[in-house]
Amino acid sequence: MDQPLFRLPAIDPIEQPDFVTALARGLEVIRTFGAHSNRMSLAEIARRVELPRATVRRSLITLETLGYVETDGKTFMLTPQILSLSHSYLMSMPVTRAVRPYLERMSSLFNETSSAGILDHDDAVFLARVPVRRVSIENVPAGSRIPAYCTSMGRVLLAAQRDEVIEEYLARIEPHAYTPRTITNPAKIRDAILKARTASYSIVEEELDAGVVAISVPIKDAIDRTVAALSIVSHVDRSTSSQMVDRFLPFMRDAVKELRAQLV
């Protein structure tokens, strides 16, 4: 049985007179879409968050009026406008501002899509992305999420976590085989993460999307914390894993060295 997403704080509301319950409920309504489905009825959403239908309906009407939700009269879904909520935060991060010129340089030099991302819960989230016009899979905006366990960006970011955090992550997720090459065995996923830790880079070939191969390296700050990951995405028809190591990895490592000096 699904656990309800919405939980009021344990602290007595009298001790938090400025807490806006309606806002908290509206945010949980938004989050339930990503957790369960891209389109749901009022009854489904109310059941997920364990709130009265009338309460959820008011939240949905407000979100629809503001352009974050749309409806066909029976079901509701989020609109692309919802990405604007994360855009300001992502753009305000020092690493986002610092990494953009390097992404543009890499995409121009190699004619391949480049990106930077951070770890958020169980996913890698794109901070910035400079695509090239080749395939639709590369048309992914900042703020979009990809599973961490089967992507080079995700494995590099997971590799920076403590061992106990990695174990908790592996126990929590339910790996899905996106392609015949997706690694779903937790022990093998762990091995891939630890390999990325040892090598300080990760290559993933056709695990998330058929034909797509990606290489990622950690972006570290001045005190050696991994704050993001730098990635280049190609296609197996253009690049093999060994070619990516030979051609892209040296440039990527030089780039993160320069970035480190800027992330104080």
Secondary structure, 3 states (H helix, E strand, C coil): CCCCCCCCCCCCHHHCCCCCHHHHHHHHHHHHHHHHCCCEEHHHHHHHHCCCHHHHHHHHHHHHHCCCEEECCCEEEECHHHHHHHHHHHHHCHHHHHHHHHHHHHHHHHCCEEEEEEEECCEEEEEEEECCCCCHHHCCCCCCEEECCCCHHHHHHHHCCCHHHHHHHHHHCCCCCCCCCCCCCHHHHHHHHHHHHHHCCEEEECCCCCCEEEEEEEEECCCCCEEEEEEEEEECCCCCHHHHHHHCHHHHHHHHHHHHHHCC
